[in-house]
Amino acid sequence: MTYLLDSNILIDYLRGDKKIAEFLYNLEETNANILISVITEYELLCGKDINNSIKSQKISELLSLFPPIDVNSEIVKISAKFYRNYNSGIADAIIAGTTFYTNSTLITRNTKHFINIKEIKIESV
């Protein structure tokens, strides 16, 4: 099974959310293919905490665990369709497009951002 982690999952993990930590540990134990979008990488690196060297190190270590999926032309086309059809934000449309492109299940806590996009599978933690 392949999963794509939404930004909020990794942000909550970095904030010390034990439920997310346990979920990620259990997911890793199943040998699942766990991915992130480059949009998630971008959102984590934009955080104000990145200027703190300890937080920056934690973010870098966390990002190194999950291969980021680059945005390519096919993802752009899918994402643009989702953006137009579902009135989603640009970042969410790209994450949804990446989920669809990789045939993944999106793991998110913001299901309301994605629930209308029937073309993707969503799981909430």
N, C-alpha and C positions, 0 to 999 in steps of 0.2 A: 504494500500500500504506500502511496505517496501523499505527503501532507505539505502544505505551504502555510507557514506561520505568518499571521498578520502582525503588524508592528506592535499592537497593544499587548500581545502575548509576551514578546521579549521585553517590552517596557515594564510590564508588571513583574516579570521574572527578576529584572534588575532592581526593582523596588522591594524585593524580598518576599513576594507572594508565594507562600508554601504550596498552595493548591496547584499553581502553575509549575513550580519546580517539580512536584511529584508527577504531574501529568507529563512533563517533558522527559523525566527519567523513565517513566513507564513506556512512553512512546519509543524512546531510544532502545529499551530492552527488547522490543518487538522487531528490531532491525528494520524499522520503517525507513523509507527514504524521506528525509526531512529537508525542505527547501525554504528559502526566503526570496522575495523579490528584491531587486536592487532598490526599489522604493522603500522597503523596510530598512535596508542598510542606510539609505539616505536619511530617513526619519530618525533613526537612532543617532546618527552622526550629527544631526542638527540640534540635538538637545543641549540645553544650557549647561548640563553637568559635564559635557565633553571637555570643558576647560579644566576640570579637576582631574589631575593625573591618575588618581586611583580609579575614578569612574571611567575615565578614558581607557584605561587598561582593561577593566571589566567588560566594557563594550567591545573592545577589540577581540578579547578572548571569546566572548559569546558569538560574535559575528564569524569568527574563524571556524566554528562548529557546523555552520550551515552554508552550503554552497548557494551563493546568490544567482538568481536567474536574470540575465541581462535582458533588457527590453530590445526586441528585434522587430522587424517590419510586421511579422504576423501577429505578434502580441499587440502592437500599435493598432492594427486593423480591428482586432477583437475588442480591445479596450475602448476604441472610439465608438464602436457599435454599442457597447454597454453604457458608455457615457451618454450617448444620444438617446438610447431606448429607455434607460432607467434613471436618468437625471442624477447620476452619482457624481461624486467629486472626482477630479482627475486622478488623484493618488489611489482612491478606492477602485476606480475603473481599471487602472493598470494592474493593481493587485488581483482583481477579479479576472482580468484578461490573462494574467500569468497563471492563475489557478486553472483556468480553462485550457490554456495552451499545454500545460504540463500534466493535464488529466489528474489533478490533485484534489484533495479535500482541503478546503480553507479552514484553518483553526483560528477562531477569532472570539473576542468578547463583545464585539460591536456587530452583532448579527443584523441590527436594523439597517446598517450601511449596505448590506449585501443580500438581504432576504428576498428582495424582488428579482434578483438576477437568477432566474430559474435554470440557467445553463450550467451553474456551478454547484458543487456539493459543499455544504457548510457544516461545521461542527463547533459547538460552543463549549468553553471550559468554565 
